[in-house]
């Protein structure tokens, strides 16, 4: 079996769905064979085949959909400031040790911008630079 990453990017997942969609449209392979070729479950291919059919055979039904959710309370520039502050070190930001915790980052954001975030419910802007 070929190596596969543990975490796929949204673009990689979309490319895999589109590749499966092209194989399904050709009609030469069973859904089980398509599943084996792209490395997913038969249930996933079945779901994709239904979406392909609902879209009239067009692969646009397999394209990634925009992620929705609550907008961030901080601008991208403010998130960059948070990243810079975190990069400067916890002691520089007034904490007794250099250890960063989500609670400390939440306190830093509140102290700096007056915005409250619960340490467990971070917006997508924060994910990726932690």
HELIX and SHEET records of a PDB file:
HELIX    1   1 UNK A   10  UNK A   26  1                                  17    
HELIX    2   2 UNK A   31  UNK A   38  1                                   8    
HELIX    3   3 UNK A   42  UNK A   54  1                                  13    
HELIX    4   4 UNK A   59  UNK A   62  5                                   4    
HELIX    5   5 UNK A   76  UNK A   88  1                                  13    
HELIX    6   6 UNK A  102  UNK A  113  1                                  12    
END                                                                             
